[in-house]
Amino acid sequence: MTPAAPEAVPVSVPPAIAAFLPVPTPAAWVTRALTELPVLLLDHAACEQKAAATALATLHRYPQHDWLVDRMSRLAREELRHFEQVRALMQRRGVAWRALSASRYAGGLRAELRRTEPGRLVDTLLVGALIEARSCERFALLAPRLPEDVGRFYAGLLASEARHFENYLALARRVADPAEIETRLGQLAVAEAGLITRPDPQFRFHSGLPVAAAAA
């Protein structure tokens, strides 16, 4: 008797995330991700680790803002918990830890940060919102297509990633007025769209259009 295929995890990209992101993830990236599960998990773990480090660096840089410190402290703890969960999933699947070179994505966005305050803080928070939104979108795209254990794990991360996105955006609105948020977000979105749609020779969780797809 032929065993039943794993049940697909029913999930879709949250409408608020789809509306916020400047461009959707290319279908070619999703196709590539399905063939690169070990690298996907390795880089996902690294992303969670870096997200925690970014939250800690932000509260260290702006200790005068109690509302920011409280939120970043909680965020760092949650991101580290996600890191532990990804590592546990890797161990169950026999994916050995190895260092990967960093994606161009986060570094490319942070290169856009303004140098003076409060603009730098506003940009830091808006970049955080973009990264969390993109992560949420990709979890939703991958969850129904990956093996069931990974798909269910990714589906379970959707709510927290969407909440992180909303939190970053809400924090930015405490620092800047709506007009500045709209203008600056539009500028950062152009940079984010370029990183997602330009050919990228490296596959990572936040990488751009796979080179083979771009050349086809």
N, C-alpha and C positions, 0 to 999 in steps of 0.2 A: 504494500500500500504506500503510495507516494505521500510523504509528509506535507501538511498544509504550509503554504508560504506564510512568513511572518505577517501579522496584521499591521497595516499601515496606521501610523499615528495621525488621527485627524486634527489638523492644526492649520491655521492660515496667518498671514501677516496682519497684525492689528491695523485697522484703518488709520489710526493716528500716526503710527510709524510710517506707513506707506505715504501718507500725505506730507510728512515732515521731510523725508529723505528727498534729495534733489533728483536722483535717478534710481531705478531699481537695479538690483544685482543682475549682471548679465547671466542669461541661461547657461552660457558656456562655463561660467565659474561653477555653477551648481553641478553640471555634468562632470567637471574635473574633480570636484570635491568628493564625489561618490567613488572615485578610483584612488583617492589619496587619504583614506581614513586614518592611518597611523600619523601622517604629517598633520592632518587636521586636528587630531586630539593633542598632539605635542604642542602645536602652536596655540591651540585654545588654552591649554594649561598655562603657557607662558603669558598669554593675554590676561588671564585672571590674576596672575602674579603681578604683572605690570599695572593692572588697574588698581590693585591694592596699594602698590607703591606710589602711584600717582595721587591717590586720595590722601595718603600720609604726607606726601610732599606738599600738597595743597594746604592741609591744616597747619603744617610747620611754617609755611610761608605767610599765612594770614591768621596768626593766633589771636589777633584782636577781634575777630568776628566770631562770637560764641555760636551763632546760628550756623555758621559754616563749619566750624570745628566739630560740633555735635554731629552734623550730617556726614562729614567726611570720615569721622571715626567709625560710625556705624557702617558706612559703605566699605571701608577697608576690611572690617571684620567679615562682612558678607562676601566680598570678593575672595578673601583667603579661604573661606569655607567652600566656595565654588572651585577654587584651585585644588583643594583636598579631594573634592568629589571627582574632578576630572582625573586626577592622579589615581584614585581608586578604580575608576572605570578603565583606565589604561592598564592597570595591573591585572584586572579580571580578564582583559582581552590580550594579555601578553605583549603589550606595547612597551618596550624598554625606553626609559628616559634617555634622551640625547639632546644636546644643545642645537638649536636652529638659529640661523641668522635672522635678524629682525625684518619684518615687513617694512615696506616704505610708507605704509599708510599712516600710522600714528605720528611718526616723525615728520611726514609731509604736512600733516595738519598742524602740528605744534610749531613748525617753521613759520606759520602764519600769525602766531601770537604777537600782539603789539608789545613793545618794550616798556612802556610807561603805564603807571596805574592811574585810574582804575581799569583802563582798557585791557591790561594783561589779565586781570582777574575775570573780567567779562568774557574774554576770548577763551580762557581756560575752561570756564564752565560751559560755554557753547560748544567747544570742541568735545568736551565730555559728553554732552547731549548727542552730538552727531555719532560718536563712536558707539555709545550705548544703543542708539537707534539702529545703526547698521548691524550691530551684533544681534539684536532682537530679530531683525528682518531675516538674517541668515539662519538663525536657529529655526525660524518658522519655515523657511524654504527647505531646509535639510531634514527636519524631523520626520515628515511622512516618507522620505526616500531612503533613509539610512536603516541599517539593521535595527530591530525593534528595541533592543536595550539602549542603544545610543539615541534613537529617535525619541523614546520616552523621556530620557534624561534631558535632551534639548528642549522638548516641549515643556518640561517642568521648569526650565530656566526663563521661559518667555515672560512670565509675570514679573519676575525680579528685574529683568533687563528693561522692560517697559517702565517699571517704577524708577529705576536709576535714570533713565532718559528724562522722565518727568521731573525728577528731583533736580537734576542739573539745570534744566530749563527754568524751573521755579527759582533756584538760587541766583541765576543770572538776572532774572527780573527784579531781584532785590537790590541789585547793584546799578542797573541801567534802566533808562526809560524805554517804553515800547518802541519808539522810533529808532533808537540806537540798536536795540535788539534786532529789529527787522532788517536794518541796513547791514549790520555786521554779520548776521546769520546768512544773509544773501551772499555776501562776499566769501564767507567760509564754505558755503555750500558749493560754490563754483570750484573751489580747490578740492573738496571732497568728491564731487562728481568726476573730476579729472583723474583722481587716484583710482576710482572704481572702474572707469571705462577705458582708460589708456592701456595699451598692451603692457603686460607685466611678465617678465621671464621667470618669476619666482611664485610658486603656489604657497599661499598662507591663508589663515582664516579671514583676513581683511585684504587679500591681494586683489589686483585688478583683473582685467580681461586676460585670460591665458594666452600666451603668445601664439600657440598653435591655432587657436580660434581666431585670433586677430589676423593671422596670415592666410587663413582659409578663404 
